[in-house]
Amino acid sequence: MVDQAPGSPKGPQDPGPQDAHSLPGCYRHPDRETGVRCTRCERPICPECMVSASVGFQCPECVRDGSGTGHAPTASQPRTLAGGTVTADPRLLTKVLLGINLLIFLLQLSLGDRFTDRFDLIGLAYVPELRSIEGVADGQWYRLLTAMFLHSGYVHIMFNMLSLWWIGGPLEAALGRARYLTLYLVSGLAGSALTYLIADANQPSLGASGAIFGLFGATAVLMRRLRYDMRPIIALLVINLVFTFNPAFNISWEAHVGGLVGGVAMGYAMVHAPRERRALIQYGVCALVLVAAVVMTLVRTAQLT
């Protein structure tokens, strides 16, 4: 029988002091020995804390702070089909737009025609309620935007807000907030600009229809991209266009057509742009539609002044 050297362990019941070669404990779970270290910070990590990376394993903090590859933290965030950031409430902007439209409609009811006449879309005309010459051609370009949030009555705002909720919510979830808001505003401005260009200078116009038709157009492009059944959206568009061109309803068809064309163009760019140049193409096309709206506004202003 071999004698034990002094100070050596006497058996499993007496492990003695820690051996120099024993494994370190996980930095998050010190009681768990591990031989693996994070390839970025070199802290010991147990199997529960290991996150597989392109080379080796990394700890949760390094993955959270730098996506595990040295990229920015946002690089690992989930993205929508169009490249937008996935959010906890994908309908937030739609709710905000609904709230703004309803709030302004309440102001219209409270303050009367004087408030509406100050912000609706009109080319150039004498407005009796304001006792002055008013219009975009007189330098009031803000009317191209403010008219998008005004409505002529209960039925008008009801149909527009129902359409915004049904179409806008799913589209916001698919595009992301920034792209969705850009699409909404630029489509509305395109509709306002075409109305200003074609309609009579003394014909007032108002409503969110231009922006909403832009959402219709982008939704049709998105559904085709996803290979969904196109018949429901086509039927809805046809019904809306029938009402649009029916003289009995006195609807500004120019706003609808301008918003629809702009929405289709921007929607196509947003869902078909190649990943490597996605943001450049998406916002570039939006900028082109906005430039077209500015050009139409300048041309009409030159005609009226």
N, C-alpha and C positions, 0 to 999 in steps of 0.2 A: 504494500500500500504506500502510495506516494504521500510524503508529508506536505502540508500546505505552508506556503511562505507566510511569515508574520504579516498581519494586516490584510490578507486576502480574504474574500468572502467565504463564510463557513457553510453556505447553503442558500437555497431559495428563500428561506425565512429571513435572512439577514443580507440584503443586497448591498449594504455598505454605501460609501460615498459614490456619486455619479461618475461613471466612466468618462474619460475624455472623448471617447468616440460615440457617446450616446447622442441621439438625434434631438434637435431643438424643437420646441413647441410652436404650434401655429400662432401667429401674432394675434389672431382673433379668438382662438381656442387654445390657450396655453397648455391645457392638459392633454392635447393631442400631438404626439410626436410626428414629425414629417421630414422627409428628405428633399422636398420640393420647395424651391424659392421662386418668387415672382421675378420674371425676366426683366422687369423694369426697375423695381425698387429693391429687389433682392430680399424681401421679407419672407420668412417661412410661411407656407400656406398648406393647409390640410386639404384632402380631397373635396370637402364641402365648399371650400373657398376658391378652388381652382376654376379659372375661366380660360377655356382654350383660346389661344391666339394663333397668329400665323407662325410664330416661333415659340414653342414652349407654352407655359401657363402664366397667367397674370392674376393679381389679386383684384377683388371687386373695386377698390378705390382707384387703382390705376385705370381699370376699364371705364369706370364712371367719369373720371377726370379727363381721360384722353382717348377714349374709344378703343383702347387696347392696341392701337397701331401708330400712335404718335399724331393722329389727326385731331382736329378740334372736337370738343365734346358733342357738338351738334351732328357730327358725322354719323353717329350711331343711332340718331333719332329716327323713328319710323316715318315714312313719307307717303303722301297721297299719290294717286296715279299721275298727277301733274307735277309732282315734286314738292308740294307744300308740306308743312309740318302737321302731323296728326295731333289734334287737340282734344282735351277732355270734353268740351262741348262743341261739336262740329256745326251746330246751328246758331252759334252766338251772334255772328254778324247779321244773319237773317232776322233774328229777334230784335237786334238794335235798329236795323233799317225799318222794320215794322213799327217799332216804338216811335221813331222819328217821324214817320209818315202820319201816324195817328195823332201825335202831339201837335204837329203843324196843322192837321185838319181841325183839331179842337181850337187852335188859334184862329183859323179861318172862320169857324162858327162864332167865336167870341168877338172878333174884331171886325168882321164883315168884309164887304167888297173892297174897302179902301186898302186893307192888308193884302188881299189877293191881287188886286190890280198893281200893287207895288212890286210884286215878285213873279207874276206869271210871265210867259214868253210872248212878247209882242215885238214886231219889227220896228215900226215907227208910226206913232199915231197920237192924236190928242185924246187923253183919258179924262172924261168929265169928272170922275170921282176924285181925281188928283188935281184937276184944273191945270194940266201942263202937258207938254209933248213928252212922251215916254217911249222907250224901246231900246233894243240892243244897238241899233244904228246910232243912237244918241250917246253911246258909250256905256250903256248898262249891260255889259257882258255877263254879269252875274245872273241875269235872268235865264240864261241857258242852263244853269245848274239849279237855281231855286225852283224853277217851274217843275222839275222832276219830283218835287216833294209836295206839290199842291194837288188838290182834287176838287172836282166841280160838284160833288154831292155824295150821298150815302151809297148809292149803287156803284158809282165810279170807284170809290175807295174800297168798297167791299170786294169787287171783282179783282182789283189790282192786288190787294193784300192777300186774298186767297191764293192767287197765282204765285205771288212771291213766296208764300209759305210752302206750297206744294212743289214748286220748281226750285226755288232758291235753296231750301234746306239740303236736299240731296246733292245739289251742285256744289254748295259750299264744302260739304264733306269730301267730295271728290277732288276739288281743286285746292283747297286750303284757303285760309282767310285772305291773305294778301292778293292772290290771283283772283279770288272771287270778288273782292271789293273793287279791284281794278276793272274787272269785266263789267260790273254793275254800273260804275260811274262813267266809264268811257262809252259804253253802249248808250246810256242815257244822253250823254253829250252829243253823240253821233246823231241820235234821233232829234234832239233839239236843233242841231245845226242844219239838218236837212229840212226841217220844218221852217226854220228861219229863211233858208235859201229859196224854197218853193212857194210857201203859203203867202197869202196876201199880207202886206205889211201891217195892216190894221186888224188882223185876225188874231185874237189872243188864243194861247194854247197852254195846257197844263196837264200834269199827270205823270205817273211813274211808268207808263206803258212802254216808252222807248227802252228803258233799262230792263224791264221785264221781258220784252221781246228779245233783247240781247241774251237773257238767260235761257229763253226758249231755244234760240239758235244754238247756243253752246251745249245745251242738253241734248239736242238732236245729234250733234257731232259726237258727243260723249257716248250716247247709246249706240251709235254706229260703230264707234271704236271698240266697244265692249261686246258687240254682236248681239245686242238685245233686240227684241221685237220692236221695229220702228213704227208700227201701225198706230199705237196710242198717241205718240207725240205728233205724228203727222196729222192724225185726225184732229187733235187739239189745235194745231197750228192752222189748219184749214178752217175750222170753225171760227177762230179768232180773226182770220183774214176776211172771212165773209162779213162778219160784223164791222170790220175795219173799213171796207169799201162800200158799205151800205149807206147811202146818203141820209137815210132816216135817222141814223144814230149820231150824225154830226161829229164823227171821230176824226182826229188828225192822223190820217194814214201815213203822212210823211214821217212822223215820229216812230211809228211801228216799223216801217220799212227800214229806216235808218238804223234803228236799234237792232233789228233782226240781222241785217247785213254785217254790221259791226260785230255782233255777237258770234255769228258763224265764223268770221275771219279769226277773231281772237280765240274762240273755242277750239278751232282746228289747230292753231299754233300751240295751245296749252296741252292738248292731249296727244299730239303727234310729234312734238319737237324731240329730237334725239337727246338722250340723257347728257352727253358730254357738252352740249351747248344749249341746254334746255332753257335756263333763265334768260339768256341773251335773246333767243328767238322769241320766247313768250312775250317778254316785255318790249322787245323790238317791234313786234306786230301791234301790240297795244299802242305803242308810241305812234306808229304809222296811222292807225285809225284816228288817234287824237289829232295828228297833224292834218288829216283830211277834214276833220270837223273844224279846225281853225281856218283852213283854206276856204271852206264853204262860207264861214262867217265873214271872213275878210271880203270875199267876192260880193256877198249880199250887202255888206255895209257900204262898199264902194258904189253899188247900184243905187242905194237909198240916200246917199249924201253927196 
